[in-house]
Amino acid sequence: MISPLLHVVLYQPDIPQNTGNIGRTCVAVGARLWLIRPLGFVLDARHLKRAGMDYWPLLDYVVVDSLHDVREQLPGHDFWYVENPAPRRIWDAEFKPGSVLVFGSESRGLPPAVIEECRGQMIDLPMRPEVRSLNLASTVNTAVYEAIRQIGHVGL
């Protein structure tokens, strides 16, 4: 099996359409999508098709119970946690093949314990103070393509 170019982790995602868009981005660049339970939707054929996720069979994805499970399965990989605000900007991260990008849920973000524990790997997208956050799918797409820009290619 070919190693994924990147790993995209969604911590307890709420909205199936966002996850569908993120999955499409993962297919486009050769990234593996990790979904941490509980999910705010059902992953069955009927629900996936209705959410615009009918290409889902092309997606390399894994569903796990915790962030610990992801870390355990990806030892030695660089983890980056995208949360607003963060001490560093996304372009200050040094992405390389195999990097892991972790995103919180649409409604809650990442848990405070993860934010505190991983402060050194926290990155954000800059935005004006009038905007609390961006749509999760937009944020993931921006972060993934910054990683692709640094790596210099998409996965094959």
C-alpha positions as CSV (number, residue, x, y, z in Angstrom):
1,M,0.0,0.0,0.0
2,I,1.2,3.5,-0.8
3,S,1.8,5.8,2.2
4,P,-0.5,8.8,2.2
5,L,1.1,12.1,1.5
6,L,-0.6,13.7,4.5
7,H,-2.9,12.7,7.3
8,V,-6.0,14.9,8.0
9,V,-7.6,14.3,11.4
10,L,-11.1,15.5,12.2
11,Y,-11.8,15.5,15.9
12,Q,-15.5,14.6,16.4
13,P,-16.8,16.3,13.2
14,D,-20.5,17.5,13.3
15,I,-21.5,18.3,9.8
16,P,-21.5,15.6,7.0
17,Q,-21.2,18.2,4.2
18,N,-18.0,19.6,5.6
19,T,-16.6,16.1,6.1
20,G,-17.6,15.3,2.5
21,N,-15.8,18.3,1.2
22,I,-12.7,17.5,3.3
23,G,-12.8,13.9,2.0
24,R,-12.9,15.2,-1.5
25,T,-9.8,17.3,-0.8
26,C,-8.1,14.2,0.7
27,V,-8.8,12.2,-2.5
28,A,-7.5,15.0,-4.6
29,V,-4.1,15.2,-2.9
30,G,-3.6,11.6,-1.7
31,A,-4.2,12.2,2.0
32,R,-5.7,9.8,4.5
33,L,-8.7,11.1,6.5
34,W,-9.0,10.1,10.1
35,L,-12.3,10.6,11.8
36,I,-12.5,10.5,15.6
37,R,-15.8,9.4,17.2
38,P,-18.4,10.4,18.0
39,L,-19.4,11.6,14.6
40,G,-22.3,14.0,14.1
41,F,-23.6,11.8,11.2
42,V,-23.9,8.2,10.0
43,L,-21.4,6.7,7.6
44,D,-23.7,4.5,5.5
45,A,-24.3,4.5,1.8
46,R,-27.7,6.3,1.9
47,H,-26.4,9.1,4.2
48,L,-23.1,9.5,2.4
49,K,-24.8,9.9,-1.0
50,R,-27.3,12.4,0.4
51,A,-24.4,14.5,1.9
52,G,-22.7,14.6,-1.5
53,M,-20.2,12.0,-0.5
54,D,-20.9,9.4,-3.2
55,Y,-17.2,9.3,-4.2
56,W,-16.4,8.0,-0.6
57,P,-15.2,4.6,-1.9
58,L,-12.2,6.4,-3.4
59,L,-11.2,7.9,0.0
60,D,-8.5,6.4,2.2
61,Y,-10.1,6.9,5.6
62,V,-10.0,5.4,9.1
63,V,-12.5,5.9,12.0
64,V,-11.0,5.7,15.5
65,D,-12.2,6.3,19.1
66,S,-9.6,8.9,20.2
67,L,-6.7,11.1,19.3
68,H,-4.6,8.7,21.3
69,D,-5.5,6.0,18.7
70,V,-4.2,8.2,15.8
71,R,-1.0,9.0,17.7
72,E,-0.5,5.3,18.4
73,Q,-0.9,4.4,14.8
74,L,1.4,7.2,13.5
75,P,4.5,7.1,15.8
76,G,7.3,9.4,14.6
77,H,5.0,11.6,12.4
78,D,4.9,15.4,12.8
79,F,1.6,16.5,14.3
80,W,0.2,20.0,13.7
81,Y,-3.0,21.2,15.5
82,V,-5.0,23.8,13.7
83,E,-6.9,26.0,16.1
84,N,-7.7,29.7,16.3
85,P,-5.9,31.4,18.0
86,A,-2.5,29.8,18.1
87,P,1.0,31.0,18.8
88,R,2.2,30.4,15.2
89,R,0.8,30.8,11.7
90,I,0.2,28.0,9.4
91,W,3.1,29.0,7.1
92,D,5.5,28.8,10.1
93,A,4.9,25.0,10.2
94,E,7.3,22.8,8.3
95,F,5.2,20.3,6.5
96,K,6.7,17.2,5.0
97,P,5.3,14.0,3.5
98,G,3.5,12.1,6.3
99,S,2.6,15.2,8.3
100,V,-0.5,15.0,10.4
101,L,-3.0,18.0,10.5
102,V,-5.5,17.8,13.3
103,F,-8.7,19.9,13.3
104,G,-11.4,20.3,15.9
105,S,-15.2,19.9,15.5
106,E,-17.2,22.7,13.9
107,S,-19.1,23.4,17.1
108,R,-16.4,22.9,19.8
109,G,-13.0,23.0,18.2
110,L,-10.3,21.0,19.9
111,P,-10.6,20.1,23.6
112,P,-8.8,22.4,26.0
113,A,-6.6,19.5,27.2
114,V,-5.3,19.0,23.7
115,I,-4.8,22.7,23.2
116,E,-2.8,22.9,26.4
117,E,-0.8,19.7,25.8
118,C,0.1,20.5,22.1
119,R,0.6,24.3,22.3
120,G,4.0,24.0,20.7
121,Q,2.5,22.4,17.6
122,M,-0.6,24.7,17.4
123,I,-1.0,26.8,14.2
124,D,-3.7,29.0,12.8
125,L,-4.8,30.9,9.8
126,P,-4.7,34.7,10.4
127,M,-8.0,36.5,10.3
128,R,-9.5,39.8,11.4
129,P,-11.0,39.9,14.9
130,E,-14.5,40.4,13.6
131,V,-14.4,36.8,12.4
132,R,-14.4,34.1,15.1
133,S,-13.6,31.2,12.8
134,L,-13.7,29.9,9.2
135,N,-15.7,27.0,7.9
136,L,-14.0,23.8,8.7
137,A,-13.8,22.6,5.1
138,S,-12.3,25.9,4.0
139,T,-9.7,25.8,6.8
140,V,-8.7,22.2,6.0
141,N,-8.5,22.9,2.3
142,T,-6.3,25.9,3.0
143,A,-4.0,24.0,5.4
144,V,-3.7,21.0,3.1
145,Y,-2.8,23.1,0.2
146,E,-0.2,25.0,2.2
147,A,1.3,21.6,3.1
148,I,1.2,20.6,-0.6
149,R,2.9,23.9,-1.6
150,Q,5.7,23.1,0.9
151,I,6.0,19.5,-0.1
152,G,6.0,20.4,-3.8
153,H,3.6,17.7,-5.2
154,V,0.4,15.8,-4.5
155,G,0.4,12.1,-3.5
156,L,0.4,9.6,-6.3
